[in-house]
Amino acid sequence: MAYAGVMTDIRRAVALERPVRLPVFVCSEEADVRLCGSRYDRYNSDAAEMARVQIEAIERFDYDWAWLQVDDCIEFEPLGVGVEGGGDILPATCRYLPATDDTLTALRRHGYRVAGRMAVLLEAIGRVKAHFGDRVCVTGRVAAPFSSVTLAFGITETLLLLYDRPDFVREALKVLAEYQRCFALDQIQAGADALWMGDCNASGHLVSPAIYREFAQEPARQLSAACRQAGGEVIYHASEEQPAMLDLQADAGFSVLSVGPGLDLATARDTVGGRVCLCGNVDPIAVLLRSSPEGVRAAVERTVDTISRRGGHILNSGEMVPRDTPEANLRAFVEAGRQAWR
């Protein structure tokens, strides 16, 4: 079960050392909602329900973290970005803000304030922290600055703006980075031990290393530094599978770099060269959804034996596992992580 030394072990891994007990995470939120008898639209809008699901899932499956990633829309709804979803379909942004100077002026005037589901997340973090104390790593969520711009103005529009109006993108990065900084610090104040900093729209799937270096790296570095100075570890996730991009991300000052499932973890380790702790990257679909418990165990044991034992690694899936992931496979993942470390 959850244990009092988990944050010490996580910090050992962040320091590129071998933890006493290997932290075992799974990006299982969507599956946990189903397995704990909830529905996603209820889970993501009710603090008591969000906390209940997190607590039940941890006690049921023995995760070492509470992962309150929830969805990418929470802090953008109050800014006027459209959101669609419902039932068990995760909300997604749509009907984006117009990319105009008037919009930037309006965003500056709006500033930061807690509104809508932002308050739900903060309350849920506090409830989970009050229940477990220091026995799990309570992990909130924040969008990295570059992905924040894409979520506010749309990914297609943002990619065009990089060439047509790069100064607009730079100003938007400043405004939204400050907004995210405030939201991140509020989550730490509420009880989050770590922040999951999502930046999938700044990955090698969408931008080049040159674009990442010019627009995404420094704003993410500054946001990470603010979180870490406030006492929260930062797990940066772009679902990255390109070594050249991972090389840049390794220099951005994150506590932990989450690796996408499409990159061999040994290659990722060689790429970062002892600069940052890695997290991941068991395949959520081929292994956790579609394989058997025996297949899950084999994948976990291989990861632990070849990567984790060298230190500087936290066991995790490479992405969120699908909602229909078998319960037996989630149990096998955690049990194999525990047993392989002994």
Helices and strands as residue ranges (DSSP letters): H 6-14, H 29-35, H 40-43, H 47-61, E 65-67, G 77-79, E 82-86, E 89-94, H 101-110, H 117-132, G 133-135, E 137-143, H 145-153, H 155-164, H 166-190, E 194-198, G 200-202, H 209-211, I 212-216, H 217-229, E 233-240, H 243-249, E 256-259, H 265-272, E 277-282, I 284-289, H 293-306, G 308-310, E 313-317, H 327-341
